[in-house]
Amino acid sequence: MNRTPTTAVAVPLELLKSRTIRVLTESFQEAFTAAYDEERARKDTAKRRLLTELLGADEFANPQPHEDYRPGTA
């Protein structure tokens, strides 16, 4: 089986220098950065909420009534 290696598409240099490509690239970078920052903020908020809950939890308190498990009873 003869496979040819895949390569990047050749783009003319003049096209890469065009204002349109630059504007598209910069707008994509700004959108990516905004989305990344939003996701990071959500993740940090979730971490803080979880830490608050964990620090406020009493490991030995059980607010629900305790029932022993007995096989065969419903």
Residue, then its C-alpha position, 0 to 999 in steps of 0.5 A: m500500500n503506497r500512501t502519500p504524506t499529507t501536507a498543508v495547503a499552499v496559500p499564495l503569499e499575497l493572500l496571506k498578506s491581505r487585510t481580510i485574512r488579518v482581520l479574520t485571524e484577529s477577530f477569531q483570536e478575540a472570540f477565542t480569548a473571550a470564550y476561554d476567559e468566560e469558561r475559566a471564570r465559570k470553572d473558578t466560580a464552580k471551584r469556589r462554590l465546591l470549596t465553600e460547600l466542602l468546608g461547610a459540611d459536617e462529615f458526621a452530621n446526617p440530616q436524613p434518618h438512618e435505616d439499617y439495611r436488611p436483605g429481603t425487606a422492601 
